[in-house]
Amino acid sequence: MALPSFRSAFHLDRAFNWFPGHMARGLREIQTQLQKTDVVVEVRDARIPLSSINPQLEQLANHKDHVVVYNKADLADPASRPSIIQNIRRFTGQQQVLFTSTHIDRDVRRIIEYAAARARTDPLRYPSVTVTVIGMPNVGKSSLINAMRRIGVGKGKAAPTGANPGVTRRVAGVIRVLEDPPVYLVDSPGVMVPYIADPIRSFKVALTGGMKEDVTDVEVLADYLLYQLNQKRNRTYCDMFHLTEPSDDIAQVLPAIARRIGALKKGGGHHLDWAARHFIKQFQLGKFGRYTLDDMTQDNVEMFFRTYQRPVRSRTRQRKEERAERIQARRAKQLAKGTHKQSYQR
Ligand SMILES: Nc1nc2c(ncn2[C@@H]2O[C@H](COP(=O)(O)OP(=O)(O)OP(=O)(O)O)[C@@H](O)[C@H]2O)c(=O)[nH]1
């Protein structure tokens, strides 16, 4: 049987963006909180090692003792780890890079140990250590804090968690995670990059659960997931949804998923949005295997770091600036004319 031909690129005309008010406020609160912080734990998603970097947070954290934690490592391709460590060190100078899964105690303990080492090596300077946990939405900050508390002091959940992004909305109070030396953690709201210009980057963030569903289009996102699976020649979805052969056409795949999960409309037809949500959820649960969506090849990483720190203007800001430029140009023109008139009159 001839293999079906797959798309060689995914074409998108728009990016998803999500930056509600609580994130702008959260960023200001984090800035204030960092003044009272000894160690910053910046949590990112191991499945999107580049796309889960928020330059605004990174800049705030860079002035501090700062450790980068790639969480959800159980869902990411382990083969990408060496290139993540190497590239992050090379392009950001960041030496402390850890990989964690909140349900693997050994991983979580390494963060506690990192913070406790400050107090152990310099107890006069650090009679206790305060750690602030920052990062993009849904990367697992609160889950990590709860895991550290469970491991460090044997206590239950203190930070609310949830499958949807944006559960934590304010910088929280301190939570003790170790008695001796005393280590305290502070949770903070996930802060998204204010404006993501690159549609593919926004799709990766959305696919890994970092965007509120309302700002996305689940069927387009499901199509992007299908594209990703086919790129990697991953056929798991065929067995899962009883497809006889792989397809690159989401219009064929979504009805098959809908039939499989019983998302059928009363008068006939399929709930394609339910099917799309189910498809995406399976990816987020790791049912298609472990994925690192960002291309970690040298060229791509270099390109990312060359452009990512440039402040990206939102469309509104861009329009305002363009308008201001037009007004200025018009005034300059009028002035030139006026000057000409004046000199003529003189
Ligand atoms: N598989 C896996 N899931 C995780 C891990 N850490 C967190 N999660 C799940 O990811 C989801 C988000 O976790 P949270 O801890 O609420 O994330 P957060 O970064 O605090 O989210 P915000 O409130 O948006 O800032 C939850 O459903 C967690 O169960 C991990 O290491 N592995």
Ligand as a Chemical Component Dictionary entry (heavy atoms), coordinates in Angstrom:
data_LIG
# 
_chem_comp.id                   LIG 
_chem_comp.type                 NON-POLYMER 
_chem_comp.pdbx_formal_charge   0 
_chem_comp.three_letter_code    LIG 
# 
loop_
_chem_comp_atom.comp_id 
_chem_comp_atom.atom_id 
_chem_comp_atom.alt_atom_id 
_chem_comp_atom.type_symbol 
_chem_comp_atom.charge 
_chem_comp_atom.model_Cartn_x 
_chem_comp_atom.model_Cartn_y 
_chem_comp_atom.model_Cartn_z 
_chem_comp_atom.pdbx_ordinal 
LIG N1  N1  N 0 2.462  14.710 33.363 1  
LIG C1  C1  C 0 2.723  15.708 34.185 2  
LIG N2  N2  N 0 1.741  16.572 34.514 3  
LIG C2  C2  C 0 2.055  17.596 35.356 4  
LIG C3  C3  C 0 3.349  17.770 35.890 5  
LIG N3  N3  N 0 3.331  18.890 36.670 6  
LIG C4  C4  C 0 2.093  19.373 36.623 7  
LIG N4  N4  N 0 1.304  18.603 35.846 8  
LIG C5  C5  C 0 -0.120 18.831 35.514 9  
LIG O1  O1  O 0 -0.188 20.070 34.802 10 
LIG C6  C6  C 0 -1.381 20.792 35.122 11 
LIG C7  C7  C 0 -1.037 22.206 35.563 12 
LIG O2  O2  O 0 -0.354 22.169 36.796 13 
LIG P1  P1  P 0 -0.313 23.429 37.792 14 
LIG O3  O3  O 0 0.608  23.059 38.896 15 
LIG O4  O4  O 0 -1.684 23.890 38.130 16 
LIG O5  O5  O 0 0.383  24.503 36.842 17 
LIG P2  P2  P 0 0.727  26.047 37.152 18 
LIG O6  O6  O 0 2.001  26.358 36.439 19 
LIG O7  O7  O 0 0.719  26.321 38.618 20 
LIG O8  O8  O 0 -0.499 26.751 36.423 21 
LIG P3  P3  P 0 -1.048 28.291 36.485 22 
LIG O9  O9  O 0 -2.039 28.362 37.584 23 
LIG O10 O10 O 0 -1.649 28.460 35.122 24 
LIG O11 O11 O 0 0.123  29.203 36.674 25 
LIG C8  C8  C 0 -2.079 19.970 36.201 26 
LIG O12 O12 O 0 -3.082 19.207 35.559 27 
LIG C9  C9  C 0 -0.986 19.068 36.749 28 
LIG O13 O13 O 0 -1.474 17.837 37.252 29 
LIG C10 C10 C 0 4.379  16.819 35.521 30 
LIG O14 O14 O 0 5.541  16.884 35.912 31 
LIG N5  N5  N 0 3.991  15.823 34.678 32 
# 
loop_
_chem_comp_bond.comp_id 
_chem_comp_bond.atom_id_1 
_chem_comp_bond.atom_id_2 
_chem_comp_bond.value_order 
_chem_comp_bond.pdbx_ordinal 
LIG N1  C1  SING 1  
LIG C1  N2  DOUB 2  
LIG C1  N5  SING 3  
LIG N2  C2  SING 4  
LIG C2  C3  DOUB 5  
LIG C2  N4  SING 6  
LIG C3  N3  SING 7  
LIG C3  C10 SING 8  
LIG N3  C4  DOUB 9  
LIG C4  N4  SING 10 
LIG N4  C5  SING 11 
LIG C5  O1  SING 12 
LIG C5  C9  SING 13 
LIG O1  C6  SING 14 
LIG C6  C7  SING 15 
LIG C6  C8  SING 16 
LIG C7  O2  SING 17 
LIG O2  P1  SING 18 
LIG P1  O3  DOUB 19 
LIG P1  O4  SING 20 
LIG P1  O5  SING 21 
LIG O5  P2  SING 22 
LIG P2  O6  DOUB 23 
LIG P2  O7  SING 24 
LIG P2  O8  SING 25 
LIG O8  P3  SING 26 
LIG P3  O9  DOUB 27 
LIG P3  O10 SING 28 
LIG P3  O11 SING 29 
LIG C8  O12 SING 30 
LIG C8  C9  SING 31 
LIG C9  O13 SING 32 
LIG C10 O14 DOUB 33 
LIG C10 N5  SING 34 
# 
